[in-house]
């Protein structure tokens, strides 16, 4: 039976993708970068290693690239593009799923659809765009998945955003969040299920993965309620006029539901069902 390779399987999203595939009794091989874990025992360095030996040794039919290599700014973007091209060259004969992000957008207008212009404002976003472009240029059988605000429990670990809020509230430390900054949250379990479905599909193109437009303040309040913690100490505030942050990175994600049949859960319900 041919298998699926999850690059970045030790990470928050990648680890949950591995779990989703395993629940479907699929054969999975997964990599880590710095530290091996039981579900991702194979070392892989995006900058120096070739994927071809792994693909051949494990009879890989599909590659899910969930490694957060876009955060490595030590190398110029030209070197990043060359490394991405080497990965895609190795995977020409496999279906390729690239986990991108809403950070490809400027974050001003909000409610971004898959075909809207990408105008990243950060180095992270520019590298996401660069990787997407390499995928489109080299590969013929691909799906680019752009998640919004990923949250929830991955292999028993709560996402860093909600975990930090929980810790502060349990320590009786008030915390402020913007009520005029908008995201499209998606539970990591539902994102992983969608990626599993898209990996088995023949759709070629971009798919947005995010729930209803939600303020960051409302997201944290709903997340805490899902955890059974009172959000009363969370304070609503607004973005200062001198702060340069994207106010609205919300996504339009009807295509995800059309292709996968997955109806995304509200934050509170998703947390309650996963914890």
Secondary structure as GFF3:
##gff-version 3
##sequence-region A 1 275
A	DSSP	beta_strand	3	7	.	.	.	ID=ss1
A	DSSP	alpha_helix	12	23	.	.	.	ID=ss2
A	DSSP	beta_strand	28	32	.	.	.	ID=ss3
A	DSSP	beta_strand	42	43	.	.	.	ID=ss4
A	DSSP	alpha_helix	52	57	.	.	.	ID=ss5
A	DSSP	beta_strand	60	65	.	.	.	ID=ss6
A	DSSP	three_ten_helix	69	71	.	.	.	ID=ss7
A	DSSP	alpha_helix	77	90	.	.	.	ID=ss8
A	DSSP	beta_strand	95	99	.	.	.	ID=ss9
A	DSSP	three_ten_helix	102	104	.	.	.	ID=ss10
A	DSSP	alpha_helix	123	138	.	.	.	ID=ss11
A	DSSP	beta_strand	142	147	.	.	.	ID=ss12
A	DSSP	beta_strand	149	151	.	.	.	ID=ss13
A	DSSP	beta_strand	153	154	.	.	.	ID=ss14
A	DSSP	beta_strand	157	158	.	.	.	ID=ss15
A	DSSP	alpha_helix	160	170	.	.	.	ID=ss16
A	DSSP	beta_strand	175	178	.	.	.	ID=ss17
A	DSSP	beta_strand	182	187	.	.	.	ID=ss18
A	DSSP	alpha_helix	188	199	.	.	.	ID=ss19
A	DSSP	beta_strand	205	209	.	.	.	ID=ss20
A	DSSP	beta_strand	213	215	.	.	.	ID=ss21
A	DSSP	alpha_helix	216	226	.	.	.	ID=ss22
A	DSSP	beta_strand	234	237	.	.	.	ID=ss23
A	DSSP	alpha_helix	254	260	.	.	.	ID=ss24
A	DSSP	alpha_helix	267	274	.	.	.	ID=ss25
###
